[in-house]
Amino acid sequence: QVQLVESGGGLVQAGGSLRLSCAASGSIFSINAMGWYRQAPGKQRELVAGITNGGSTNYADSVKGRFTISRDNAWNTVYLQMNSLKPEDAAVYYCNARLGPILEVWGQGTLVTVSS
């Protein structure tokens, strides 16, 4: 079993920055990839950024150049550095861990609010 706990959300003005953290515990050796998703009110959950075992990253077009995903080598913590935040970035951000082709684990989410 893997458990994920997000932190770092909060209120920030447009143009500001936040860094989200996702602390993983349990059988972290089984993690293949991790990612950050977000869900705004009335919208579907969407992938924001992902990172694989090999360190490859991918980003949603809407955050490219502004957000950076990173992790420590042991999968203990995954980060999402968010710069130049926009009001449309406001959402609940969720950490996700892929443990195999169909097995995944989610964190409880952390709220990001961006004021204009």
Secondary structure, DSSP 8 states (H G I E B T S, - for coil): -EEEEEE--EEEETT--EEEEEEEEESGGG--EEEEEEE-TTS--EEEEEEETT--EEE-TTTTTTEEEEE-TTSSEEEEEE-S--GGG-EEEEEEEE-SSS-EEE---EEEEEE-
